[in-house]
Amino acid sequence: MAAVTPGTLLISIEGKKCVQLLDNRKEWLLCEVQLQDVPGRMCLTDGNTAAVCVGEDEIQMIHVKDKTLTLGRVVTVGKNILGITSSSNTLMVSYWRKPWLEKVSMDGTVLKQFDMKGNPQHFQYPDFMCSTPDGSVSVCELVYKPEARVE
């Protein structure tokens, strides 16, 4: 989910393979756009564009204008996408497997990889991310703890 304006929300619907623009104040569906695969996390890249993780290795750009949604370009990135955020006209993408994090241009060119060499325990599963006003990125890690076995 992403807040486009104070009164509108952009949400992804897994079961329908779509993204919807909702009027949060009146509880109305304003627009819906179908996707080729299951949508995942999303972020706003600017006031008029959202980046939505689709499937395991694509990011679908969606343009928001005048209460309508239109599909933009598809950016192919590494496999096993987990999270996404935007900062300084780039995307930061997290994955279930190494390299863990990548800084990617809006056309999909990998600008930098963060694989935590020398500190393999730094990230186990970097999950939710957000950008701060100064351009830095905060990462929330999903921690997996197997259940204790009782014998």
C-alpha positions as YAML, in Angstrom:
chain: A
units: angstrom
residues:
- id: 1
  name: MET
  ca: [0.00, 0.00, 0.00]
- id: 2
  name: ALA
  ca: [1.15, 3.54, -0.72]
- id: 3
  name: ALA
  ca: [-0.45, 6.90, 0.04]
- id: 4
  name: VAL
  ca: [-0.53, 8.83, -3.24]
- id: 5
  name: THR
  ca: [-2.22, 11.94, -1.84]
- id: 6
  name: PRO
  ca: [-3.84, 12.59, 1.55]
- id: 7
  name: GLY
  ca: [-7.13, 11.20, 0.19]
- id: 8
  name: THR
  ca: [-5.97, 8.40, -2.13]
- id: 9
  name: LEU
  ca: [-4.31, 5.05, -1.58]
- id: 10
  name: LEU
  ca: [-2.67, 2.67, -4.01]
- id: 11
  name: ILE
  ca: [-3.07, -0.98, -2.99]
- id: 12
  name: SER
  ca: [-2.04, -4.30, -4.50]
- id: 13
  name: ILE
  ca: [-4.51, -7.18, -4.56]
- id: 14
  name: GLU
  ca: [-2.77, -10.57, -4.79]
- id: 15
  name: GLY
  ca: [-5.84, -12.66, -5.57]
- id: 16
  name: LYS
  ca: [-6.93, -10.42, -8.45]
- id: 17
  name: LYS
  ca: [-3.41, -9.69, -9.78]
- id: 18
  name: CYS
  ca: [-4.15, -5.99, -9.83]
- id: 19
  name: VAL
  ca: [-3.38, -2.61, -8.32]
- id: 20
  name: GLN
  ca: [-6.24, -0.34, -7.27]
- id: 21
  name: LEU
  ca: [-6.45, 3.40, -6.64]
- id: 22
  name: LEU
  ca: [-8.89, 4.12, -3.80]
- id: 23
  name: ASP
  ca: [-10.50, 7.32, -2.55]
- id: 24
  name: ASN
  ca: [-9.90, 6.81, 1.15]
- id: 25
  name: ARG
  ca: [-12.32, 9.51, 2.25]
- id: 26
  name: LYS
  ca: [-15.35, 8.32, 0.27]
- id: 27
  name: GLU
  ca: [-14.35, 4.63, 0.21]
- id: 28
  name: TRP
  ca: [-14.61, 4.51, -3.60]
- id: 29
  name: LEU
  ca: [-12.62, 2.51, -6.09]
- id: 30
  name: LEU
  ca: [-11.30, 5.10, -8.56]
- id: 31
  name: CYS
  ca: [-9.34, 2.88, -10.92]
- id: 32
  name: GLU
  ca: [-7.88, -0.61, -11.28]
- id: 33
  name: VAL
  ca: [-5.12, -1.94, -13.50]
- id: 34
  name: GLN
  ca: [-4.45, -5.65, -14.19]
- id: 35
  name: LEU
  ca: [-0.95, -7.10, -13.87]
- id: 36
  name: GLN
  ca: [0.69, -10.11, -15.54]
- id: 37
  name: ASP
  ca: [1.60, -11.75, -12.23]
- id: 38
  name: VAL
  ca: [0.99, -11.49, -8.50]
- id: 39
  name: PRO
  ca: [1.84, -8.04, -7.10]
- id: 40
  name: GLY
  ca: [3.96, -7.63, -4.01]
- id: 41
  name: ARG
  ca: [5.45, -4.68, -2.21]
- id: 42
  name: MET
  ca: [5.32, -1.22, -3.73]
- id: 43
  name: CYS
  ca: [6.70, 2.26, -3.29]
- id: 44
  name: LEU
  ca: [6.20, 5.67, -4.81]
- id: 45
  name: THR
  ca: [9.14, 6.84, -6.92]
- id: 46
  name: ASP
  ca: [7.72, 10.34, -7.26]
- id: 47
  name: GLY
  ca: [4.30, 11.93, -6.94]
- id: 48
  name: ASN
  ca: [3.02, 10.35, -10.16]
- id: 49
  name: THR
  ca: [4.70, 6.95, -10.38]
- id: 50
  name: ALA
  ca: [4.71, 3.79, -8.29]
- id: 51
  name: ALA
  ca: [7.04, 0.80, -8.54]
- id: 52
  name: VAL
  ca: [5.32, -2.53, -7.81]
- id: 53
  name: CYS
  ca: [7.13, -5.84, -7.36]
- id: 54
  name: VAL
  ca: [5.53, -8.39, -9.71]
- id: 55
  name: GLY
  ca: [6.35, -12.08, -9.65]
- id: 56
  name: GLU
  ca: [9.82, -12.93, -8.46]
- id: 57
  name: ASP
  ca: [12.02, -10.72, -10.64]
- id: 58
  name: GLU
  ca: [10.11, -7.78, -12.14]
- id: 59
  name: ILE
  ca: [9.13, -4.29, -11.11]
- id: 60
  name: GLN
  ca: [6.11, -2.80, -12.88]
- id: 61
  name: MET
  ca: [6.01, 0.98, -13.10]
- id: 62
  name: ILE
  ca: [2.50, 2.40, -12.75]
- id: 63
  name: HIS
  ca: [1.65, 6.02, -13.54]
- id: 64
  name: VAL
  ca: [-0.99, 7.79, -11.45]
- id: 65
  name: LYS
  ca: [-2.63, 10.82, -13.04]
- id: 66
  name: ASP
  ca: [-6.07, 12.43, -12.76]
- id: 67
  name: LYS
  ca: [-7.43, 9.49, -10.73]
- id: 68
  name: THR
  ca: [-6.38, 6.95, -13.37]
- id: 69
  name: LEU
  ca: [-3.69, 4.28, -13.48]
- id: 70
  name: THR
  ca: [-1.64, 3.33, -16.53]
- id: 71
  name: LEU
  ca: [1.05, 0.70, -16.88]
- id: 72
  name: GLY
  ca: [4.57, 1.94, -17.56]
- id: 73
  name: ARG
  ca: [7.72, 0.02, -18.31]
- id: 74
  name: VAL
  ca: [8.70, -3.25, -16.67]
- id: 75
  name: VAL
  ca: [12.12, -3.38, -15.04]
- id: 76
  name: THR
  ca: [13.73, -6.82, -14.66]
- id: 77
  name: VAL
  ca: [15.92, -7.28, -11.59]
- id: 78
  name: GLY
  ca: [17.39, -10.23, -9.66]
- id: 79
  name: LYS
  ca: [15.26, -13.19, -8.62]
- id: 80
  name: ASN
  ca: [13.46, -13.55, -5.28]
- id: 81
  name: ILE
  ca: [12.40, -9.93, -4.68]
- id: 82
  name: LEU
  ca: [11.34, -9.27, -1.13]
- id: 83
  name: GLY
  ca: [11.07, -5.49, -0.68]
- id: 84
  name: ILE
  ca: [11.45, -2.19, -2.50]
- id: 85
  name: THR
  ca: [11.84, 1.50, -1.82]
- id: 86
  name: SER
  ca: [12.87, 4.54, -3.82]
- id: 87
  name: SER
  ca: [15.54, 7.11, -3.01]
- id: 88
  name: SER
  ca: [17.16, 9.84, -5.11]
- id: 89
  name: ASN
  ca: [15.72, 8.60, -8.42]
- id: 90
  name: THR
  ca: [16.91, 5.03, -7.82]
- id: 91
  name: LEU
  ca: [15.34, 1.88, -6.42]
- id: 92
  name: MET
  ca: [16.63, -0.13, -3.48]
- id: 93
  name: VAL
  ca: [15.56, -3.77, -3.86]
- id: 94
  name: SER
  ca: [15.89, -6.49, -1.22]
- id: 95
  name: TYR
  ca: [15.96, -10.23, -1.92]
- id: 96
  name: TRP
  ca: [15.46, -13.51, -0.08]
- id: 97
  name: ARG
  ca: [18.91, -14.62, -1.19]
- id: 98
  name: LYS
  ca: [22.27, -12.99, -1.85]
- id: 99
  name: PRO
  ca: [23.11, -10.25, -2.77]
- id: 100
  name: TRP
  ca: [20.45, -9.23, -0.19]
- id: 101
  name: LEU
  ca: [20.23, -5.60, -1.34]
- id: 102
  name: GLU
  ca: [20.79, -3.82, -4.64]
- id: 103
  name: LYS
  ca: [20.68, -0.19, -5.64]
- id: 104
  name: VAL
  ca: [19.12, -0.15, -9.11]
- id: 105
  name: SER
  ca: [18.55, 2.63, -11.65]
- id: 106
  name: MET
  ca: [15.01, 3.22, -12.92]
- id: 107
  name: ASP
  ca: [15.89, 1.25, -16.07]
- id: 108
  name: GLY
  ca: [17.09, -1.79, -14.09]
- id: 109
  name: THR
  ca: [20.86, -1.24, -14.20]
- id: 110
  name: VAL
  ca: [22.49, -2.48, -10.99]
- id: 111
  name: LEU
  ca: [24.42, 0.43, -9.51]
- id: 112
  name: LYS
  ca: [25.62, -1.25, -6.32]
- id: 113
  name: GLN
  ca: [25.24, -4.59, -4.56]
- id: 114
  name: PHE
  ca: [25.28, -5.07, -0.82]
- id: 115
  name: ASP
  ca: [26.13, -8.69, -0.10]
- id: 116
  name: MET
  ca: [27.57, -8.13, 3.38]
- id: 117
  name: LYS
  ca: [30.92, -9.81, 2.62]
- id: 118
  name: GLY
  ca: [32.89, -10.32, 5.79]
- id: 119
  name: ASN
  ca: [29.73, -10.17, 7.88]
- id: 120
  name: PRO
  ca: [27.42, -12.93, 6.63]
- id: 121
  name: GLN
  ca: [25.03, -12.51, 9.58]
- id: 122
  name: HIS
  ca: [24.34, -8.82, 8.91]
- id: 123
  name: PHE
  ca: [21.03, -9.56, 7.14]
- id: 124
  name: GLN
  ca: [19.15, -12.79, 7.19]
- id: 125
  name: TYR
  ca: [16.04, -11.54, 5.36]
- id: 126
  name: PRO
  ca: [15.95, -7.77, 4.67]
- id: 127
  name: ASP
  ca: [12.22, -7.20, 4.37]
- id: 128
  name: PHE
  ca: [10.44, -3.86, 4.66]
- id: 129
  name: MET
  ca: [12.34, -0.75, 3.63]
- id: 130
  name: CYS
  ca: [11.64, 2.96, 3.60]
- id: 131
  name: SER
  ca: [13.46, 6.06, 2.47]
- id: 132
  name: THR
  ca: [14.04, 9.01, 4.73]
- id: 133
  name: PRO
  ca: [13.84, 12.66, 3.60]
- id: 134
  name: ASP
  ca: [17.65, 12.90, 3.53]
- id: 135
  name: GLY
  ca: [17.87, 10.03, 1.00]
- id: 136
  name: SER
  ca: [19.07, 7.28, 3.33]
- id: 137
  name: VAL
  ca: [17.28, 3.92, 3.46]
- id: 138
  name: SER
  ca: [16.08, 2.12, 6.59]
- id: 139
  name: VAL
  ca: [15.75, -1.67, 6.47]
- id: 140
  name: CYS
  ca: [13.57, -3.84, 8.70]
- id: 141
  name: GLU
  ca: [14.69, -7.43, 8.89]
- id: 142
  name: LEU
  ca: [12.38, -10.43, 8.97]
- id: 143
  name: VAL
  ca: [13.87, -12.73, 11.58]
- id: 144
  name: TYR
  ca: [13.17, -16.43, 11.20]
- id: 145
  name: LYS
  ca: [13.35, -18.48, 14.37]
- id: 146
  name: PRO
  ca: [12.53, -22.17, 14.05]
- id: 147
  name: GLU
  ca: [10.24, -23.55, 16.71]
- id: 148
  name: ALA
  ca: [11.95, -25.37, 19.56]
- id: 149
  name: ARG
  ca: [11.55, -29.13, 19.44]
- id: 150
  name: VAL
  ca: [10.39, -30.95, 22.51]
- id: 151
  name: GLU
  ca: [11.52, -34.57, 22.67]
...
